[in-house]
Amino acid sequence: MNSQTDMLQNKPVLRSPRSRSIRVLRRIMWVLLGFVVLILLFIVGVMFINLHDESLSPEVRALMQAPVYKVADKKNGFFILRAIDADPSLDAFKSGREIVASDERRYLQNPITFDQLTRDESKEKKLESTWDQRRCISPLNNCMQADLTRRAELEKLLVANQILLQRYMQMQVMEGFEEHVIPTPGSPIPNMSPLVQAAEMVMVLAEFDIADGKFDRGIQRLQQNDRYLRSLMRNTSTLISRMVSIAIIRKQAKLVSDLVELKPELLTHYRQQLSELVRPLSQEEKNFVGVFTNEARFFTFLQYLLHQKNDSREDIVKGFFSKKLGRFFYQPNATMNQILLLWSERIALLRQSPLPIDTMRQQAAARSKAIEENMTFPYTHYFYNPIGKILAYVSEDTSATYVTYLERSIDLDGYLSLVSLQMELRSQHITESGISEYLAKASPALRNPYDASPMTWDAQKRQLQFTGRQKASSNLNGGKLYIVQLSDAAIH
């Protein structure tokens, strides 16, 4: 009897297929539940870490303060630029001052709504310029000679656009220039095209004076133009103004090159004045610290605007984060501190002399590659303020773009050296066979500004050449090759 009982007890229990499926399903449910719990714990942990934002750094606070302008309003030519294309019946200085004052007043009242309340200037009557800004763009052509063949036509255009020319000349005689910049995406930007056109008109007037034998008057026009354009370079605080200044100075340097070829007798009595017109950029003229500081102010303040505009807890990044969770993944103060830190690193490099342009480009390329490969930081780096860090470091990916602006300035320096070299060859009557040797022994001021290598002489094309790093529309085919074309008479 006992043996039979033992056999029954040791007999394996047969389970139905249904019961086995239930057990497997329960195990899967427990595993899934465990994953859900882990995810919830992770989210709660991240939310706990992000309960408190940082305090704004003193540097950010200083950057967000209303700027203190150094140039008195009555002496500031920026106000004319702000309304340089205003209706001819208006006083450009007075109108520009009123426009800027209105913008600043509305901005101080409420920076958050400023972009929505920006003046609509599209319906305002404007000064219409008829100046031909692209009348001569090839570096192979002598633009002064081309202008003289169209003199009657250009003189009519000068008369038709005399109000624009007068406004530009009024800017030239004012004692200062300081941009009033509002750090928002909707900040109004002055129309720079009339400025370029007016500067070109001054150059054409100088051409006509020199063609008429009024050398002193013509060169004085160019000298005043040069002084003012370099002043703009020193005092601009926005990238667009700096790039426009570079472009106009390049145009005037091209005119000096044309003068040397068309009127070589000028070198006999005006060599010093002409050399001054194409002198290298000074350290102050090449300095981008003020421009980059303004960019830092814009990008840092942009984060503040993002936060304030989403203060109702709308999505910080639309489509990805709910209004209730977004606040736990984005810390505006920490983001602003981080962005300014990144900009401070750029600005610190700008204070070095000579400018470590290659180092800056290498660092920018390395940063961009790291971000692209998603290997910049371990994932734990993003536990605190993940959205803010992503925004900060994605914005850092623009470093290479900002290096290009620095290189445009250095390219201009190279072109100025190329024209200076042209004058040296003409003045010293260097023969064609001796040009290459002369270039090889040229002083540092007449060499490639990037690596101090000699400029290039193409004997077949009779061209002095310098290869820059950024394309320019005024170069041949819009490329990077800067050219000074010598005429047959230039080589003895």
C-alpha positions as CSV (number, residue, x, y, z in Angstrom):
1,M,0.0,0.0,0.0
2,N,2.8,2.4,1.0
3,S,4.7,1.6,-2.2
4,Q,1.6,2.4,-4.3
5,T,1.3,5.7,-2.5
6,D,4.9,6.6,-3.1
7,M,4.5,5.8,-6.7
8,L,1.5,8.1,-7.0
9,Q,3.4,10.9,-5.2
10,N,6.5,10.7,-7.4
11,K,4.5,10.6,-10.6
12,P,5.1,13.8,-12.7
13,V,2.3,16.2,-13.0
14,L,1.1,16.6,-16.5
15,R,0.4,20.2,-17.4
16,S,-1.8,21.2,-20.3
17,P,-0.4,23.4,-23.1
18,R,-2.6,26.2,-22.0
19,S,-1.2,26.3,-18.5
20,R,2.4,26.4,-19.9
21,S,1.4,29.4,-22.1
22,I,0.0,31.2,-19.1
23,R,3.2,30.7,-17.2
24,V,5.3,32.1,-20.1
25,L,2.9,35.0,-20.5
26,R,3.2,35.8,-16.8
27,R,7.0,35.8,-17.0
28,I,6.9,38.1,-20.0
29,M,4.5,40.4,-18.2
30,W,6.9,40.5,-15.1
31,V,9.8,41.3,-17.4
32,L,7.9,44.1,-19.1
33,L,6.7,45.4,-15.8
34,G,10.3,45.5,-14.7
35,F,11.3,47.5,-17.7
36,V,8.4,49.9,-17.1
37,V,9.5,50.3,-13.5
38,L,13.1,50.9,-14.6
39,I,12.0,53.5,-17.1
40,L,9.8,55.2,-14.6
41,L,12.6,55.3,-12.1
42,F,14.9,56.7,-14.7
43,I,12.4,59.4,-15.7
44,V,11.8,60.2,-12.0
45,G,15.5,60.4,-11.4
46,V,16.1,62.7,-14.3
47,M,13.2,64.9,-13.2
48,F,14.6,65.0,-9.7
49,I,18.1,66.0,-11.0
50,N,16.4,68.8,-13.0
51,L,14.3,70.2,-10.3
52,H,16.5,73.2,-9.9
53,D,18.1,75.4,-12.6
54,E,21.5,77.1,-12.2
55,S,21.9,80.8,-11.4
56,L,22.8,83.0,-14.4
57,S,26.6,83.6,-14.5
58,P,27.8,87.2,-13.9
59,E,29.0,87.2,-17.5
60,V,25.5,86.3,-18.9
61,R,23.9,88.9,-16.6
62,A,26.3,91.6,-17.9
63,L,25.6,90.5,-21.5
64,M,21.9,90.8,-21.0
65,Q,22.0,94.4,-19.7
66,A,21.0,97.2,-22.0
67,P,24.1,98.3,-23.9
68,V,25.8,101.6,-23.0
69,Y,26.5,103.4,-26.2
70,K,29.7,105.5,-26.4
71,V,28.9,107.6,-29.5
72,A,26.5,110.5,-28.9
73,D,23.3,110.3,-31.0
74,K,24.0,113.5,-32.8
75,K,27.4,112.3,-33.9
76,N,26.3,108.7,-34.9
77,G,26.2,108.0,-38.6
78,F,24.4,104.7,-37.9
79,F,21.1,106.6,-37.8
80,I,21.6,107.8,-41.4
81,L,22.4,104.2,-42.4
82,R,19.2,103.0,-40.7
83,A,17.1,105.3,-42.9
84,I,19.5,105.7,-45.9
85,D,16.7,104.5,-48.2
86,A,14.0,106.6,-46.6
87,D,11.7,108.7,-48.7
88,P,13.6,111.6,-50.4
89,S,11.4,114.2,-48.6
90,L,12.6,113.0,-45.2
91,D,15.7,113.9,-43.2
92,A,17.5,110.5,-43.1
93,F,19.3,111.2,-39.8
94,K,16.1,112.4,-38.0
95,S,14.1,109.5,-39.5
96,G,16.7,106.9,-38.5
97,R,17.0,108.3,-35.0
98,E,13.2,108.1,-34.6
99,I,13.0,104.5,-36.0
100,V,15.8,103.3,-33.7
101,A,14.3,105.0,-30.6
102,S,10.9,103.5,-31.4
103,D,12.4,100.0,-31.7
104,E,14.4,100.3,-28.5
105,R,11.4,101.6,-26.6
106,R,9.2,98.7,-27.7
107,Y,11.9,96.3,-26.9
108,L,12.5,97.5,-23.4
109,Q,8.8,97.5,-22.8
110,N,8.5,93.8,-23.7
111,P,11.3,91.9,-25.3
112,I,9.1,88.8,-25.7
113,T,6.6,90.4,-28.0
114,F,9.0,92.7,-29.9
115,D,9.3,90.4,-32.9
116,Q,5.5,90.4,-33.3
117,L,5.3,94.2,-33.0
118,T,8.2,95.1,-35.3
119,R,7.3,97.9,-37.7
120,D,6.1,96.8,-41.2
121,E,8.4,98.9,-43.5
122,S,7.2,97.2,-46.6
123,K,4.5,99.7,-47.3
124,E,6.6,102.8,-46.6
125,K,7.7,104.9,-49.4
126,K,11.4,104.4,-50.1
127,L,14.2,106.1,-52.0
128,E,14.5,104.1,-55.2
129,S,18.1,103.8,-56.5
130,T,18.9,103.4,-60.1
131,W,22.6,103.0,-59.8
132,D,24.1,100.1,-61.7
133,Q,25.9,98.2,-58.9
134,R,27.1,95.4,-61.2
135,R,28.5,97.6,-64.0
136,C,32.0,96.0,-63.8
137,I,32.6,92.8,-61.9
138,S,35.3,90.9,-63.8
139,P,38.9,91.2,-62.3
140,L,40.2,90.9,-65.8
141,N,38.7,94.2,-66.9
142,N,39.9,97.7,-66.2
143,C,36.8,99.1,-64.6
144,M,37.9,102.7,-64.7
145,Q,38.5,102.4,-68.4
146,A,35.0,100.8,-68.8
147,D,33.4,103.6,-66.7
148,L,35.0,106.3,-68.8
149,T,33.5,104.8,-72.0
150,R,30.1,105.1,-70.3
151,R,30.8,108.5,-68.7
152,A,27.7,110.3,-70.1
153,E,25.4,107.5,-68.9
154,L,27.0,107.3,-65.5
155,E,26.9,111.1,-65.0
156,K,23.1,111.0,-65.5
157,L,22.9,108.2,-62.9
158,L,24.9,110.3,-60.5
159,V,22.5,113.2,-60.9
160,A,19.5,110.8,-60.5
161,N,20.8,109.4,-57.3
162,Q,22.3,112.5,-55.8
163,I,20.1,112.2,-52.6
164,L,21.6,108.8,-51.8
165,L,25.1,110.2,-52.5
166,Q,24.5,113.2,-50.2
167,R,23.3,111.0,-47.4
168,Y,26.4,108.9,-47.7
169,M,28.6,111.9,-47.7
170,Q,26.8,113.2,-44.6
171,M,27.7,109.9,-42.9
172,Q,31.3,110.4,-43.9
173,V,31.6,113.8,-42.2
174,M,30.0,112.6,-38.9
175,E,32.4,111.9,-36.1
176,G,31.3,108.4,-35.2
177,F,29.5,105.2,-36.0
178,E,28.0,102.8,-33.6
179,E,25.3,100.2,-34.3
180,H,22.3,100.0,-32.1
181,V,21.5,96.3,-32.2
182,I,18.5,94.5,-30.7
183,P,19.4,90.9,-29.9
184,T,16.3,89.2,-31.3
185,P,15.6,87.2,-34.5
186,G,13.2,89.9,-35.7
187,S,15.7,92.7,-35.2
188,P,15.4,95.2,-38.1
189,I,18.6,95.2,-40.3
190,P,19.5,98.4,-42.2
191,N,19.4,98.1,-46.0
192,M,23.1,97.8,-46.9
193,S,22.7,97.9,-50.7
194,P,22.3,101.7,-50.8
195,L,25.5,102.0,-48.8
196,V,27.5,100.0,-51.3
197,Q,26.0,101.9,-54.2
198,A,26.8,105.3,-52.7
199,A,30.4,104.3,-52.0
200,E,30.7,103.2,-55.6
201,M,29.4,106.6,-56.7
202,V,32.2,108.3,-54.8
203,M,34.7,106.0,-56.6
204,V,33.2,106.9,-60.0
205,L,33.4,110.6,-59.1
206,A,37.1,110.1,-58.2
207,E,37.7,108.4,-61.6
208,F,36.2,111.3,-63.5
209,D,38.2,113.8,-61.5
210,I,41.5,111.9,-62.2
211,A,40.5,111.5,-65.9
212,D,40.1,115.3,-66.1
213,G,43.5,115.9,-64.6
214,K,42.1,116.8,-61.1
215,F,44.4,114.4,-59.4
216,D,44.4,116.0,-56.0
217,R,40.6,116.1,-55.8
218,G,40.2,112.6,-57.1
219,I,42.6,111.0,-54.7
220,Q,41.2,113.0,-51.8
221,R,37.8,111.5,-52.5
222,L,39.3,108.0,-52.4
223,Q,41.2,108.8,-49.2
224,Q,38.1,110.1,-47.4
225,N,36.2,107.0,-48.6
226,D,39.0,104.7,-47.4
227,R,39.1,106.4,-44.0
228,Y,35.4,106.0,-43.5
229,L,35.2,102.4,-44.7
230,R,38.0,101.4,-42.4
231,S,36.2,103.3,-39.6
232,L,33.1,101.2,-40.3
233,M,35.2,98.0,-40.0
234,R,36.6,99.1,-36.7
235,N,33.2,100.0,-35.2
236,T,30.8,97.5,-36.7
237,S,29.3,95.0,-34.3
238,T,27.4,92.9,-36.7
239,L,28.6,90.4,-39.2
240,I,26.6,91.8,-42.1
241,S,28.1,95.3,-41.6
242,R,31.6,93.9,-41.4
243,M,31.2,91.8,-44.5
244,V,29.8,94.8,-46.4
245,S,32.8,97.0,-45.3
246,I,35.2,94.3,-46.5
247,A,33.4,94.1,-49.9
248,I,33.5,97.9,-50.5
249,I,37.2,98.2,-49.5
250,R,37.9,95.4,-51.9
251,K,36.1,97.4,-54.7
252,Q,38.2,100.5,-54.0
253,A,41.4,98.4,-54.0
254,K,40.4,97.2,-57.4
255,L,40.0,100.8,-58.5
256,V,43.5,101.6,-57.3
257,S,44.9,98.7,-59.3
258,D,43.1,100.0,-62.4
259,L,44.5,103.4,-61.8
260,V,48.0,102.1,-61.7
261,E,47.6,100.5,-65.0
262,L,45.6,103.3,-66.8
263,K,47.4,106.3,-65.2
264,P,50.9,105.1,-64.4
265,E,52.1,108.7,-64.1
266,L,50.2,108.9,-60.8
267,L,53.0,106.8,-59.2
268,T,55.5,109.6,-59.8
269,H,53.7,112.2,-57.6
270,Y,51.1,110.2,-55.6
271,R,52.7,106.9,-54.8
272,Q,52.5,107.4,-51.0
273,Q,48.9,108.3,-51.2
274,L,48.0,105.3,-53.4
275,S,50.0,103.0,-51.2
276,E,48.1,104.2,-48.2
277,L,44.8,103.3,-49.9
278,V,45.9,99.6,-50.1
279,R,47.8,99.4,-46.8
280,P,47.3,96.2,-44.8
281,L,44.4,96.0,-42.3
282,S,45.4,97.1,-38.8
283,Q,44.9,94.8,-35.9
284,E,41.9,96.8,-34.9
285,E,40.4,96.6,-38.3
286,K,40.9,92.8,-38.3
287,N,39.5,92.4,-34.8
288,F,36.3,90.4,-34.6
289,V,35.9,90.4,-30.8
290,G,33.2,93.0,-30.8
291,V,31.3,91.2,-33.6
292,F,31.5,87.8,-31.9
293,T,30.5,89.3,-28.6
294,N,27.4,90.6,-30.2
295,E,26.7,87.2,-31.8
296,A,27.2,85.7,-28.3
297,R,24.7,88.1,-26.9
298,F,22.2,87.2,-29.6
299,F,22.4,83.4,-29.2
300,T,22.4,83.6,-25.4
301,F,19.5,86.0,-25.3
302,L,17.7,83.8,-27.8
303,Q,17.5,81.0,-25.2
304,Y,16.0,83.5,-22.8
305,L,13.3,84.4,-25.3
306,L,12.6,80.7,-26.0
307,H,12.1,80.1,-22.3
308,Q,9.9,83.2,-21.8
309,K,7.8,82.6,-24.8
310,N,7.2,79.1,-23.6
311,D,6.6,80.2,-20.0
312,S,3.0,78.8,-20.3
313,R,4.8,75.4,-20.5
314,E,4.2,74.9,-24.1
315,D,6.6,72.5,-25.9
316,I,10.2,73.6,-25.6
317,V,10.9,71.6,-28.7
318,K,7.6,71.4,-30.5
319,G,6.4,67.9,-31.3
320,F,8.6,66.1,-28.9
321,F,8.0,67.2,-25.3
322,S,4.8,67.9,-23.6
323,K,4.2,71.1,-21.7
324,K,4.4,69.3,-18.4
325,L,7.5,67.3,-19.0
326,G,9.5,69.9,-21.0
327,R,10.3,71.9,-17.9
328,F,12.2,68.9,-16.4
329,F,14.5,68.5,-19.4
330,Y,15.3,72.1,-20.2
331,Q,17.0,74.6,-17.9
332,P,17.2,78.0,-19.5
333,N,19.8,79.5,-17.2
334,A,22.1,76.5,-17.5
335,T,21.7,76.6,-21.3
336,M,22.6,80.3,-21.5
337,N,25.6,79.8,-19.2
338,Q,26.8,76.9,-21.5
339,I,26.3,78.8,-24.7
340,L,28.2,81.8,-23.4
341,L,31.0,79.5,-22.3
342,L,31.3,78.2,-25.8
343,W,31.3,81.7,-27.3
344,S,33.9,82.8,-24.7
345,E,36.3,80.1,-26.0
346,R,35.9,81.5,-29.5
347,I,36.4,85.0,-28.4
348,A,39.5,84.1,-26.3
349,L,41.2,82.8,-29.5
350,L,40.3,86.0,-31.3
351,R,42.4,88.0,-28.7
352,Q,45.5,86.2,-29.8
353,S,48.0,87.7,-32.2
354,P,48.6,86.6,-34.8
355,L,45.1,85.1,-35.2
356,P,45.3,81.3,-34.9
357,I,43.0,80.8,-37.8
358,D,44.2,77.3,-38.6
359,T,43.8,76.2,-35.0
360,M,40.3,77.6,-35.0
361,R,39.4,75.8,-38.2
362,Q,40.8,72.5,-36.9
363,Q,38.9,72.8,-33.6
364,A,35.7,73.7,-35.5
365,A,36.1,70.7,-37.8
366,A,36.8,68.4,-34.9
367,R,33.8,69.6,-33.0
368,S,31.5,69.2,-36.0
369,K,32.8,65.7,-36.7
370,A,32.3,64.7,-33.1
371,I,28.7,66.0,-33.0
372,E,28.0,64.4,-36.4
373,E,29.2,61.0,-35.0
374,N,27.3,61.5,-31.7
375,M,30.5,60.7,-29.8
376,T,31.1,64.1,-28.1
377,F,29.8,63.0,-24.7
378,P,28.7,59.9,-22.8
379,Y,24.9,59.6,-22.5
380,T,25.1,60.3,-18.8
381,H,26.3,63.8,-19.7
382,Y,22.7,64.5,-20.8
383,F,21.0,63.6,-17.5
384,Y,21.0,67.2,-16.5
385,N,19.4,69.7,-18.9
386,P,19.4,67.4,-21.9
387,I,17.5,69.7,-24.2
388,G,19.6,72.7,-23.3
389,K,22.9,70.8,-23.9
390,I,21.7,69.6,-27.3
391,L,20.8,73.1,-28.3
392,A,24.1,74.4,-27.0
393,Y,26.2,71.9,-28.8
394,V,24.3,71.9,-32.0
395,S,24.8,75.7,-32.1
396,E,28.5,75.0,-31.5
397,D,28.4,73.1,-34.8
398,T,28.3,76.5,-36.5
399,S,31.9,77.2,-35.5
400,A,33.2,76.4,-39.0
401,T,30.8,79.0,-40.4
402,Y,32.2,81.7,-38.2
403,V,35.8,80.9,-39.2
404,T,34.8,81.6,-42.8
405,Y,34.1,85.2,-41.8
406,L,37.5,85.6,-40.3
407,E,39.0,84.2,-43.5
408,R,37.2,86.7,-45.7
409,S,38.9,89.4,-43.7
410,I,42.3,87.7,-44.2
411,D,41.5,87.3,-47.9
412,L,41.0,91.0,-48.2
413,D,44.4,91.6,-46.6
414,G,45.9,89.2,-49.2
415,Y,44.3,91.2,-52.0
416,L,45.5,94.5,-50.6
417,S,49.1,93.0,-50.5
418,L,48.6,91.9,-54.1
419,V,47.8,95.5,-55.3
420,S,50.7,96.8,-53.2
421,L,53.0,94.3,-54.9
422,Q,51.7,95.6,-58.3
423,M,52.7,99.2,-57.4
424,E,56.1,98.0,-56.3
425,L,56.7,96.3,-59.6
426,R,55.5,99.3,-61.5
427,S,57.5,101.8,-59.5
428,Q,60.7,99.8,-59.6
429,H,60.3,98.9,-63.3
430,I,60.9,95.2,-62.6
431,T,61.3,93.3,-65.9
432,E,59.1,90.3,-66.8
433,S,62.0,87.9,-66.3
434,G,62.7,89.3,-62.8
435,I,59.2,89.2,-61.4
436,S,59.3,85.6,-60.0
437,E,62.7,86.4,-58.3
438,Y,61.3,89.6,-56.9
439,L,58.3,87.8,-55.4
440,A,60.5,85.2,-53.8
441,K,62.4,87.9,-52.0
442,A,59.4,90.1,-51.2
443,S,58.9,91.4,-47.7
444,P,56.4,89.6,-45.3
445,A,53.8,92.4,-46.0
446,L,53.8,91.4,-49.7
447,R,53.3,87.7,-49.1
448,N,50.5,85.2,-48.6
449,P,48.9,86.2,-45.3
450,Y,48.1,82.6,-44.4
451,D,51.5,80.9,-44.8
452,A,53.9,83.7,-45.8
453,S,54.6,82.0,-49.1
454,P,55.3,84.2,-52.2
455,M,52.5,85.5,-54.3
456,T,52.1,83.8,-57.7
457,W,53.1,85.3,-61.1
458,D,51.5,83.8,-64.2
459,A,53.7,85.1,-67.0
460,Q,51.4,83.8,-69.8
461,K,48.3,85.6,-68.5
462,R,50.3,88.5,-67.0
463,Q,48.6,88.1,-63.7
464,L,49.6,88.4,-60.1
465,Q,47.6,85.8,-58.2
466,F,46.7,85.0,-54.6
467,T,44.6,82.0,-53.7
468,G,42.3,82.9,-50.7
469,R,40.1,80.6,-48.7
470,Q,36.7,81.9,-49.4
471,K,34.9,82.4,-52.7
472,A,34.0,85.9,-53.7
473,S,31.6,87.1,-56.4
474,S,34.2,89.7,-57.5
475,N,36.8,86.9,-58.2
476,L,37.0,85.2,-61.6
477,N,34.1,82.8,-61.9
478,G,33.2,83.6,-58.3
479,G,36.1,81.4,-57.1
480,K,38.9,81.8,-54.5
481,L,41.6,83.1,-56.9
482,Y,42.3,86.8,-56.4
483,I,43.8,88.4,-59.5
484,V,45.7,91.6,-60.4
485,Q,45.8,91.9,-64.2
486,L,48.8,93.8,-65.5
487,S,48.7,95.5,-68.9
488,D,51.4,95.0,-71.5
489,A,52.8,98.5,-70.6
490,A,53.2,97.4,-67.0
491,I,56.2,95.2,-67.8
492,H,59.3,96.6,-69.3
